[in-house]
Amino acid sequence: MKYPVFRGEEVEMGKKIRVIVLNENDNVATTLEPLDAGSTVSVEVQGLVEKIKLISNIPMGHKFALWDIEEGAAVIKYGEPIGWSAAKISRGEHVHVHNVASQPGGGAR
């Protein structure tokens, strides 16, 4: 699956950076502060500002989905799979141990 290119971080005018995308192939972003469900963050996607409404509370340092991730699909951070979705993860949903299965031993699934 080809992923859109994500460049940069949270880009709301006049606001501090609240989220970061570490690699252009990532399908998750990481929060730099706690974010509340219902809030909207802006992330630059292929030169365009993409607004994502969070559907879960996201603790500081945790991840949320940049778009829908189907059950069994790779969760990508640092441009590499860090696990596999245990259930469908919706855009803006908290991504953590409750919906991601780790890869025992690493490597390809």
TORMARZA-134495 format. One record per atom (N, C-alpha, C, CB): residue in one letter; x, y, z. Coordinates in nm, 4 decimals, padded with zeros to 6 digits. Glycine has a CB too. Example, Ala and Ser with C-alpha at 12.3 -4.5 7.8 and 13.67 -1.06 7.14 Angstrom:
(rec A (01.3190 -00.5690 00.7800))
(rec A (01.2300 -00.4500 00.7800))
(rec A (01.3200 -00.3300 00.7800))
(rec A (01.1308 -00.4473 00.9046))
(rec S (01.2850 -00.2250 00.7080))
(rec S (01.3670 -00.1060 00.7140))
(rec S (01.2900 00.0030 00.7870))
(rec S (01.4084 -00.0598 00.5725))
//
This chain:
(rec M (00.0842 -00.1176 00.0000))
(rec M (00.0000 00.0000 00.0000))
(rec M (00.0885 00.1236 00.0000))
(rec M (-00.0956 00.0000 00.1213))
(rec K (00.0594 00.2175 -00.0859))
(rec K (00.1347 00.3425 -00.0888))
(rec K (00.0675 00.4429 00.0033))
(rec K (00.1450 00.3985 -00.2333))
(rec Y (00.1462 00.5068 00.0891))
(rec Y (00.0937 00.6030 00.1847))
(rec Y (00.1175 00.7446 00.1341))
(rec Y (00.1582 00.5833 00.3231))
(rec P (00.0284 00.8377 00.1686))
(rec P (00.0545 00.9772 00.1332))
(rec P (00.1806 01.0273 00.2031))
(rec P (-00.0659 01.0660 00.1701))
(rec V (00.2410 01.1289 00.1483))
(rec V (00.3607 01.1861 00.2091))
(rec V (00.3185 01.2876 00.3147))
(rec V (00.4522 01.2523 00.1017))
(rec F (00.3686 01.2722 00.4351))
(rec F (00.3435 01.3648 00.5446))
(rec F (00.4714 01.4401 00.5700))
(rec F (00.2944 01.2913 00.6730))
(rec R (00.4659 01.5712 00.5657))
(rec R (00.5847 01.6528 00.5899))
(rec R (00.5572 01.7461 00.7052))
(rec R (00.6253 01.7325 00.4637))
(rec G (00.6517 01.7540 00.7944))
(rec G (00.6433 01.8513 00.9014))
(rec G (00.5565 01.8059 01.0166))
(rec G (00.5918 01.9797 00.8485))
(rec E (00.5121 01.9031 01.0925))
(rec E (00.4429 01.8774 01.2161))
(rec E (00.3113 01.9516 01.2155))
(rec E (00.5280 01.9177 01.3362))
(rec E (00.2579 01.9724 01.3325))
(rec E (00.1350 02.0471 01.3495))
(rec E (00.1597 02.1899 01.3025))
(rec E (00.0865 02.0435 01.4976))
(rec V (00.0730 02.2423 01.2174))
(rec V (00.1036 02.3701 01.1532))
(rec V (-00.0011 02.4784 01.1752))
(rec V (00.1208 02.3488 01.0076))
(rec E (-00.0816 02.4705 01.2791))
(rec E (-00.1805 02.5751 01.3032))
(rec E (-00.1098 02.7072 01.3257))
(rec E (-00.2702 02.5401 01.4239))
(rec M (-00.1570 02.8097 01.2581))
(rec M (-00.0959 02.9425 01.2676))
(rec M (-00.0984 02.9931 01.4107))
(rec M (-00.1678 03.0418 01.1757))
(rec G (00.0154 03.0389 01.4582))
(rec G (00.0228 03.1016 01.5891))
(rec G (00.0149 03.0062 01.7070))
(rec G (-00.0845 03.1999 01.6010))
(rec K (00.0123 02.8760 01.6817))
(rec K (00.0043 02.7788 01.7909))
(rec K (00.1318 02.6961 01.7934))
(rec K (-00.1205 02.6871 01.7755))
(rec K (00.1675 02.6497 01.9120))
(rec K (00.2871 02.5670 01.9219))
(rec K (00.2612 02.4300 01.8597))
(rec K (00.3312 02.5523 02.0692))
(rec I (00.3688 02.3639 01.8256))
(rec I (00.3591 02.2301 01.7676))
(rec I (00.3018 02.1354 01.8726))
(rec I (00.4984 02.1801 01.7173))
(rec R (00.1960 02.0616 01.8358))
(rec R (00.1315 01.9700 01.9295))
(rec R (00.1459 01.8241 01.8893))
(rec R (-00.0141 02.0040 01.9418))
(rec V (00.1770 01.7987 01.7628))
(rec V (00.1945 01.6613 01.7149))
(rec V (00.3104 01.6574 01.6169))
(rec V (00.0645 01.6077 01.6482))
(rec I (00.3650 01.5369 01.5976))
(rec I (00.4752 01.5210 01.5032))
(rec I (00.4565 01.3901 01.4266))
(rec I (00.6128 01.5232 01.5768))
(rec V (00.4879 01.3949 01.2988))
(rec V (00.4933 01.2764 01.2140))
(rec V (00.6409 01.2550 01.1852))
(rec V (00.4072 01.2928 01.0802))
(rec L (00.6919 01.1384 01.2216))
(rec L (00.8354 01.1150 01.2183))
(rec L (00.8897 01.0738 01.0820))
(rec L (00.8698 01.0111 01.3172))
(rec N (00.8052 01.0180 00.9964))
(rec N (00.8503 00.9704 00.8655))
(rec N (00.7352 00.9861 00.7672))
(rec N (00.8988 00.8212 00.8722))
(rec E (00.7665 01.0160 00.6436))
(rec E (00.6617 01.0376 00.5442))
(rec E (00.5750 00.9145 00.5197))
(rec E (00.7235 01.0811 00.4150))
(rec N (00.6190 00.7952 00.5572))
(rec N (00.5400 00.6735 00.5386))
(rec N (00.4553 00.6368 00.6599))
(rec N (00.6307 00.5593 00.5056))
(rec D (00.4673 00.7125 00.7690))
(rec D (00.3921 00.6814 00.8915))
(rec D (00.2413 00.6939 00.8696))
(rec D (00.4359 00.7742 01.0058))
(rec N (00.1656 00.6065 00.9365))
(rec N (00.0199 00.6210 00.9362))
(rec N (-00.0303 00.6611 01.0751))
(rec N (-00.0476 00.4895 00.8908))
(rec V (00.0628 00.7009 01.1613))
(rec V (00.0295 00.7545 01.2938))
(rec V (00.1104 00.8809 01.3183))
(rec V (00.0568 00.6493 01.4055))
(rec A (00.0574 00.9677 01.4042))
(rec A (00.1290 01.0856 01.4517))
(rec A (00.1441 01.0707 01.6021))
(rec A (00.0541 01.2193 01.4139))
(rec T (00.2447 01.1343 01.6585))
(rec T (00.2717 01.1284 01.8018))
(rec T (00.2430 01.2649 01.8631))
(rec T (00.4186 01.0848 01.8296))
(rec T (00.1743 01.2645 01.9782))
(rec T (00.1398 01.3900 02.0447))
(rec T (00.2551 01.4391 02.1308))
(rec T (00.0140 01.3728 02.1301))
(rec L (00.2687 01.5700 02.1390))
(rec L (00.3698 01.6324 02.2228))
(rec L (00.3085 01.6930 02.3482))
(rec L (00.4446 01.7389 02.1445))
(rec E (00.1772 01.6788 02.3607))
(rec E (00.1023 01.7228 02.4787))
(rec E (-00.0279 01.6436 02.4789))
(rec E (00.0756 01.8801 02.4777))
(rec P (-00.0962 01.6336 02.5938))
(rec P (-00.2245 01.5628 02.5937))
(rec P (-00.3244 01.6369 02.5047))
(rec P (-00.2801 01.5489 02.7385))
(rec L (-00.4021 01.5611 02.4279))
(rec L (-00.5030 01.6211 02.3399))
(rec L (-00.6387 01.5573 02.3692))
(rec L (-00.4644 01.6029 02.1890))
(rec D (-00.7422 01.6393 02.3674))
(rec D (-00.8767 01.5935 02.4012))
(rec D (-00.9531 01.5460 02.2788))
(rec D (-00.9539 01.7041 02.4698))
(rec A (-01.0386 01.4448 02.3005))
(rec A (-01.1311 01.4005 02.1966))
(rec A (-01.2141 01.5200 02.1522))
(rec A (-01.2226 01.2844 02.2473))
(rec G (-01.2389 01.5295 02.0239))
(rec G (-01.3160 01.6398 01.9689))
(rec G (-01.2309 01.7556 01.9205))
(rec G (-01.4120 01.6889 02.0706))
(rec S (-01.1038 01.7611 01.9643))
(rec S (-01.0173 01.8686 01.9156))
(rec S (-00.9681 01.8339 01.7753))
(rec S (-00.8969 01.8916 02.0121))
(rec T (-00.9291 01.9354 01.7023))
(rec T (-00.8803 01.9175 01.5663))
(rec T (-00.7345 01.9608 01.5608))
(rec T (-00.9663 01.9979 01.4645))
(rec V (-00.6502 01.8765 01.5020))
(rec V (-00.5100 01.9106 01.4810))
(rec V (-00.4866 01.9208 01.3310))
(rec V (-00.4145 01.8049 01.5465))
(rec S (-00.3919 02.0024 01.2941))
(rec S (-00.3566 02.0204 01.1534))
(rec S (-00.2184 01.9624 01.1299))
(rec S (-00.3612 02.1704 01.1127))
(rec V (-00.2075 01.8805 01.0264))
(rec V (-00.0808 01.8182 00.9902))
(rec V (-00.0600 01.8446 00.8421))
(rec V (-00.0794 01.6636 01.0227))
(rec E (00.0608 01.8821 00.8043))
(rec E (00.0895 01.9057 00.6632))
(rec E (00.1057 01.7719 00.5926))
(rec E (00.2167 01.9931 00.6458))
(rec V (00.0252 01.7518 00.4873))
(rec V (00.0251 01.6280 00.4097))
(rec V (00.0510 01.6636 00.2644))
(rec V (-00.1099 01.5503 00.4255))
(rec Q (00.1616 01.6181 00.2088))
(rec Q (00.1985 01.6446 00.0699))
(rec Q (00.1825 01.7924 00.0356))
(rec Q (00.1139 01.5594 -00.0247))
(rec G (00.2274 01.8776 00.1241))
(rec G (00.2219 02.0211 00.1011))
(rec G (00.0886 02.0850 00.1332))
(rec G (00.2554 02.0491 -00.0387))
(rec L (-00.0098 02.0065 00.1723))
(rec L (-00.1413 02.0579 00.2082))
(rec L (-00.1647 02.0374 00.3572))
(rec L (-00.2523 01.9888 00.1253))
(rec V (-00.2395 02.1278 00.4181))
(rec V (-00.2719 02.1135 00.5597))
(rec V (-00.3942 02.0236 00.5716))
(rec V (-00.2974 02.2526 00.6269))
(rec E (-00.3755 01.9112 00.6403))
(rec E (-00.4809 01.8131 00.6647))
(rec E (-00.5304 01.8320 00.8069))
(rec E (-00.4301 01.6667 00.6417))
(rec K (-00.6599 01.8545 00.8246))
(rec K (-00.7176 01.8698 00.9590))
(rec K (-00.7759 01.7354 01.0019))
(rec K (-00.8280 01.9825 00.9616))
(rec I (-00.7354 01.6914 01.1211))
(rec I (-00.7798 01.5623 01.1728))
(rec I (-00.8510 01.5856 01.3050))
(rec I (-00.6601 01.4635 01.1903))
(rec K (-00.9777 01.5438 01.3120))
(rec K (-01.0543 01.5549 01.4357))
(rec K (-01.0281 01.4303 01.5192))
(rec K (-01.2072 01.5723 01.4068))
(rec L (-00.9829 01.4504 01.6425))
(rec L (-00.9524 01.3371 01.7306))
(rec L (-01.0817 01.2801 01.7872))
(rec L (-00.8570 01.3799 01.8455))
(rec I (-01.0928 01.1481 01.7844))
(rec I (-01.2134 01.0833 01.8361))
(rec I (-01.1872 01.0173 01.9711))
(rec I (-01.2649 00.9795 01.7362))
(rec S (-01.0644 01.0271 02.0184))
(rec S (-01.0253 00.9735 02.1490))
(rec S (-00.9389 01.0772 02.2196))
(rec S (-00.9489 00.8374 02.1345))
(rec N (-00.9345 01.0706 02.3527))
(rec N (-00.8339 01.1460 02.4261))
(rec N (-00.6992 01.0811 02.3956))
(rec N (-00.8639 01.1484 02.5815))
(rec I (-00.5979 01.1627 02.3688))
(rec I (-00.4656 01.1101 02.3360))
(rec I (-00.3661 01.1634 02.4395))
(rec I (-00.4227 01.1504 02.1898))
(rec P (-00.3125 01.0750 02.5248))
(rec P (-00.2134 01.1206 02.6233))
(rec P (-00.0849 01.1689 02.5551))
(rec P (-00.1807 01.0072 02.7224))
(rec M (-00.0090 01.2522 02.6240))
(rec M (00.1186 01.3002 02.5720))
(rec M (00.2102 01.1817 02.5397))
(rec M (00.1864 01.3954 02.6736))
(rec G (00.2720 01.1881 02.4236))
(rec G (00.3647 01.0839 02.3817))
(rec G (00.2987 00.9645 02.3159))
(rec G (00.4422 01.0375 02.4982))
(rec H (00.1661 00.9646 02.3091))
(rec H (00.0947 00.8539 02.2461))
(rec H (00.0646 00.8872 02.1003))
(rec H (-00.0359 00.8226 02.3224))
(rec K (00.0127 00.7898 02.0288))
(rec K (-00.0118 00.8017 01.8853))
(rec K (-00.1612 00.8078 01.8555))
(rec K (00.0521 00.6846 01.8105))
(rec F (-00.1933 00.8674 01.7390))
(rec F (-00.3281 00.8580 01.6835))
(rec F (-00.3156 00.8305 01.5341))
(rec F (-00.4108 00.9890 01.7105))
(rec A (-00.4219 00.7709 01.4783))
(rec A (-00.4213 00.7330 01.3371))
(rec A (-00.4413 00.8548 01.2481))
(rec A (-00.5300 00.6289 01.3090))
(rec L (-00.3580 00.8648 01.1446))
(rec L (-00.3703 00.9736 01.0476))
(rec L (-00.4812 00.9461 00.9472))
(rec L (-00.2382 00.9949 00.9745))
(rec W (-00.5143 00.8210 00.9269))
(rec W (-00.6279 00.7788 00.8448))
(rec W (-00.6699 00.6425 00.8943))
(rec W (-00.5922 00.7756 00.6915))
(rec D (-00.7792 00.5893 00.8428))
(rec D (-00.8272 00.4573 00.8861))
(rec D (-00.7204 00.3517 00.8603))
(rec D (-00.9586 00.4197 00.8131))
(rec I (-00.7023 00.2637 00.9586))
(rec I (-00.6088 00.1515 00.9474))
(rec I (-00.6931 00.0255 00.9646))
(rec I (-00.4906 00.1597 01.0555))
(rec E (-00.7004 -00.0554 00.8619))
(rec E (-00.7832 -00.1757 00.8653))
(rec E (-00.7263 -00.2801 00.9609))
(rec E (-00.7962 -00.2348 00.7253))
(rec E (-00.8127 -00.3653 01.0128))
(rec E (-00.7693 -00.4734 01.1006))
(rec E (-00.6645 -00.5581 01.0300))
(rec E (-00.8891 -00.5604 01.1440))
(rec G (-00.5550 -00.5878 01.0995))
(rec G (-00.4472 -00.6698 01.0449))
(rec G (-00.3440 -00.5922 00.9655))
(rec G (-00.5043 -00.7754 00.9587))
(rec A (-00.3686 -00.4629 00.9428))
(rec A (-00.2735 -00.3811 00.8661))
(rec A (-00.1582 -00.3363 00.9562))
(rec A (-00.3449 -00.2574 00.8040))
(rec A (-00.0465 -00.3062 00.8945))
(rec A (00.0703 -00.2586 00.9680))
(rec A (00.0434 -00.1198 01.0243))
(rec A (00.1950 -00.2568 00.8773))
(rec V (00.0888 -00.0997 01.1479))
(rec V (00.0934 00.0336 01.2087))
(rec V (00.2355 00.0827 01.1863))
(rec V (00.0541 00.0319 01.3645))
(rec I (00.2482 00.1960 01.1163))
(rec I (00.3786 00.2434 01.0715))
(rec I (00.4210 00.3672 01.1510))
(rec I (00.3756 00.2749 00.9207))
(rec K (00.5374 00.3596 01.2147))
(rec K (00.6000 00.4729 01.2825))
(rec K (00.7498 00.4622 01.2528))
(rec K (00.5699 00.4731 01.4398))
(rec Y (00.8166 00.5731 01.2390))
(rec Y (00.9575 00.5761 01.1985))
(rec Y (00.9761 00.5185 01.0578))
(rec Y (01.0436 00.4979 01.2992))
(rec G (00.8670 00.5092 00.9799))
(rec G (00.8735 00.4511 00.8467))
(rec G (00.8772 00.2998 00.8465))
(rec G (00.9926 00.5027 00.7756))
(rec E (00.8576 00.2371 00.9632))
(rec E (00.8664 00.0911 00.9779))
(rec E (00.7455 00.0389 01.0542))
(rec E (00.9974 00.0505 01.0505))
(rec P (00.7049 -00.0859 01.0288))
(rec P (00.5960 -00.1438 01.1080))
(rec P (00.6379 -00.1591 01.2541))
(rec P (00.5538 -00.2804 01.0501))
(rec I (00.5535 -00.1125 01.3441))
(rec I (00.5786 -00.1289 01.4876))
(rec I (00.4805 -00.2282 01.5482))
(rec I (00.5687 00.0063 01.5602))
(rec G (00.3882 -00.2761 01.4669))
(rec G (00.2878 -00.3716 01.5111))
(rec G (00.1789 -00.3811 01.4061))
(rec G (00.2288 -00.3311 01.6480))
(rec W (00.0723 -00.4535 01.4427))
(rec W (-00.0381 -00.4800 01.3504))
(rec W (-00.1680 -00.4458 01.4212))
(rec W (-00.0381 -00.6291 01.3019))
(rec S (-00.2594 -00.3820 01.3502))
(rec S (-00.3850 -00.3416 01.4134))
(rec S (-00.4657 -00.4658 01.4513))
(rec S (-00.4675 -00.2496 01.3190))
(rec A (-00.5075 -00.4707 01.5764))
(rec A (-00.5859 -00.5838 01.6271))
(rec A (-00.7337 -00.5685 01.5910))
(rec A (-00.5699 -00.5961 01.7798))
(rec A (-00.7727 -00.4485 01.5510))
(rec A (-00.9087 -00.4171 01.5076))
(rec A (-00.8960 -00.2952 01.4167))
(rec A (-01.0070 -00.3900 01.6311))
(rec K (-01.0029 -00.2615 01.3453))
(rec K (-00.9987 -00.1408 01.2634))
(rec K (-00.9736 -00.0208 01.3553))
(rec K (-01.1318 -00.1229 01.1818))
(rec I (-00.8822 00.0659 01.3154))
(rec I (-00.8504 00.1882 01.3897))
(rec I (-00.8935 00.3048 01.3011))
(rec I (-00.6954 00.1969 01.4273))
(rec S (-00.9821 00.3872 01.3511))
(rec S (-01.0349 00.4986 01.2729))
(rec S (-00.9426 00.6183 01.2777))
(rec S (-01.1725 00.5377 01.3226))
(rec R (-00.9507 00.6993 01.1750))
(rec R (-00.8750 00.8257 01.1684))
(rec R (-00.9045 00.9069 01.2944))
(rec R (-00.9120 00.9080 01.0389))
(rec G (-00.7987 00.9545 01.3617))
(rec G (-00.8152 01.0336 01.4830))
(rec G (-00.8292 00.9527 01.6103))
(rec G (-00.9329 01.1200 01.4688))
(rec E (-00.8220 00.8200 01.6005))
(rec E (-00.8361 00.7323 01.7172))
(rec E (-00.7007 00.7070 01.7829))
(rec E (-00.9009 00.5989 01.6767))
(rec H (-00.7021 00.6926 01.9153))
(rec H (-00.5837 00.6594 01.9937))
(rec H (-00.5288 00.5248 01.9445))
(rec H (-00.6171 00.6543 02.1469))
(rec V (-00.3991 00.5177 01.9208))
(rec V (-00.3314 00.3954 01.8773))
(rec V (-00.2354 00.3565 01.9885))
(rec V (-00.2558 00.4152 01.7393))
(rec H (-00.2629 00.2415 02.0509))
(rec H (-00.1810 00.1975 02.1637))
(rec H (-00.2018 00.0472 02.1822))
(rec H (-00.2173 00.2762 02.2948))
(rec V (-00.1608 -00.0063 02.2949))
(rec V (-00.1632 -00.1511 02.3177))
(rec V (-00.3028 -00.2118 02.3129))
(rec V (-00.1012 -00.1819 02.4503))
(rec H (-00.4071 -00.1327 02.3299))
(rec H (-00.5434 -00.1857 02.3266))
(rec H (-00.5900 -00.2190 02.1848))
(rec H (-00.6387 -00.0861 02.3894))
(rec N (-00.5235 -00.1647 02.0823))
(rec N (-00.5662 -00.1940 01.9452))
(rec N (-00.4493 -00.2253 01.8504))
(rec N (-00.6449 -00.0768 01.8908))
(rec V (-00.3308 -00.2493 01.9067))
(rec V (-00.2135 -00.2865 01.8267))
(rec V (-00.1491 -00.4093 01.8886))
(rec V (-00.1110 -00.1689 01.8179))
(rec A (-00.1249 -00.5104 01.8048))
(rec A (-00.0529 -00.6301 01.8488))
(rec A (00.0915 -00.6138 01.8068))
(rec A (-00.1152 -00.7616 01.7890))
(rec S (00.1830 -00.6490 01.8966))
(rec S (00.3256 -00.6363 01.8652))
(rec S (00.3679 -00.7468 01.7708))
(rec S (00.4109 -00.6399 01.9933))
(rec Q (00.4842 -00.7297 01.7125))
(rec Q (00.5444 -00.8274 01.6244))
(rec Q (00.6468 -00.9073 01.7027))
(rec Q (00.6089 -00.7597 01.5016))
(rec P (00.6147 -01.0257 01.7498))
(rec P (00.7163 -01.1031 01.8194))
(rec P (00.8384 -01.1257 01.7316))
(rec P (00.6593 -01.2364 01.8646))
(rec G (00.9549 -01.0892 01.7812))
(rec G (01.0782 -01.1119 01.7077))
(rec G (01.1070 -01.0117 01.5978))
(rec G (01.0752 -01.2457 01.6496))
(rec G (01.0155 -00.9189 01.5728))
(rec G (01.0362 -00.8183 01.4686))
(rec G (01.0284 -00.8761 01.3301))
(rec G (01.1684 -00.7515 01.4868))
(rec G (01.0677 -00.7988 01.2309))
(rec G (01.0685 -00.8440 01.0930))
(rec G (00.9326 -00.8385 01.0279))
(rec G (01.1207 -00.9821 01.0856))
(rec A (00.9254 -00.8919 00.9064))
(rec A (00.8011 -00.8887 00.8300))
(rec A (00.6998 -00.9859 00.8874))
(rec A (00.8275 -00.9209 00.6834))
(rec R (00.5753 -00.9536 00.8689))
(rec R (00.4678 -01.0391 00.9204))
(rec R (00.4493 -01.1583 00.8331))
(rec R (00.3376 -00.9629 00.9315))
//
